[in-house]
Amino acid sequence: MVLAQTTKEQQQEAKTPLLKLHNVKKYFPIKGGLLKRVQGHVKAVESVSFELMEGESLGVVGESGCGKSTLGRTILGLEEITDGQVYYRDQEIQNLKRHEKKKFVKEMQMIFQDPYASLNPRQRVGDALVEVFSMHTNLSAKEKRDGVVDLLKEVGLKEEHFDRYPHEFSGGQRQRIGIARAIALNPSFIICDEAVSALDVSVQAQVLKLLKTIQEKYNLSYLFISHDLGVVRYFCDRVLVMYLGNSVELAKVEELFETPLHPYTQALLSAIPRPSVHANVKRVSLQGDLPNPANPPSGCPFHTRCPIAQDVCVQSKPEWQEYQPEHFAACHFAGKSILEGADV
Ligand SMILES: Nc1ncnc2c1ncn2[C@@H]1O[C@H](COP(=O)(O)OP(=O)(O)OP(=O)(O)O)[C@@H](O)[C@H]1O
């Protein structure tokens, strides 16, 4: 309903950023030779900037290998940042001392694609969740058990699931356990890294609904990493598009899908399967593979595959600019249609 959407937008405008990234970089050294000397770097995240509001879902999309997971891990401090700043509630959080980090560990959590990989197959699920409380709280044994039972119910499971082992759960139920673990310590921010990608479509819908319910209840902010643009369109308020470690476009979800400014975003959207009534929509297939992030192209990182690239794109890297209110892109020809130069 239009009225409800407007209200949500107004609420969001009044909110303050929970998380702010400024030119974040993450390089991994490539070591070789007998002496294991550093011979170069994989530039997994080259330059990413955005703000995430309280209660907001920001989608992060882009091809496999464009740096989405590394970005998430760097925000959480699981990877040491190479350059740039990450602010959480206006405090710079990279390079914090161990004891200072502890409070942020509770506030910031992650849900992974494969919760099974992070569950011990020989440990009862209830005990695994109790451990989360043991590490971060001084609750009594009974309080911890009661807390876990409440958590299980909150994510749509039952008390009897406490004593079961991970292999006794379906994929959707395991992801509910992953969600229970993520919300146990009352976080404000959760990174969902391909959290529903491995699930069947109907189970996906249920898990997305659960994520939305707990978001509204606890005013959670999500960074929602996904390769599925359909899911992102349904779930997120805004979308960040990444290419070869760079943020190339950021906009409100409807605006991004209706008027993509960056040629890479246009190509991604044109590749979404459409119902036959839209069969006349032209598809643009990108030529060539994603370049090697250890040896990225000069100038615009997308120029080697861009159908509308000109000399300037080879020579200089386009700046990240706000073209419309809250609609950012990094392209010398932002807004120009790729159909003007593509093999369609
Ligand atoms: N620990 C690491 N050491 C060296 N290179 C790494 C490391 N982690 C990631 N990379 C490289 O960084 C780049 C970005 O990887 P990342 O996993 O962040 O991409 P992604 O967009 O999340 O991809 P996917 O959707 O496949 O998970 C890739 O080239 C990857 O090989």
The ligand as a Gaussian input file, in Angstrom:
#p B3LYP/6-31G(d) Opt

LIG

0 1
 N       41.474000     -15.530000       2.414000
 C       41.655000     -15.195000       1.140000
 N       42.895000     -15.203000       0.588000
 C       43.093000     -14.842000      -0.700000
 N       42.101000     -14.467000      -1.538000
 C       40.844000     -14.458000      -1.047000
 C       40.549000     -14.818000       0.301000
 N       39.201000     -14.709000       0.493000
 C       38.686000     -14.301000      -0.696000
 N       39.655000     -14.149000      -1.617000
 C       39.497000     -13.693000      -3.012000
 O       38.861000     -12.430000      -2.970000
 C       37.936000     -12.289000      -4.058000
 C       36.569000     -11.979000      -3.498000
 O       36.051000     -13.151000      -2.860000
 P       34.646000     -13.166000      -2.079000
 O       34.451000     -14.539000      -1.536000
 O       34.598000     -12.038000      -1.140000
 O       33.620000     -12.894000      -3.268000
 P       32.045000     -13.103000      -3.284000
 O       31.490000     -11.982000      -4.102000
 O       31.519000     -13.243000      -1.912000
 O       31.904000     -14.454000      -4.088000
 P       30.870000     -15.663000      -3.873000
 O       29.509000     -15.102000      -4.267000
 O       31.366000     -16.710000      -4.806000
 O       30.954000     -16.046000      -2.437000
 C       38.014000     -13.587000      -4.845000
 O       38.909000     -13.401000      -5.901000
 C       38.570000     -14.574000      -3.828000
 O       39.279000     -15.602000      -4.477000

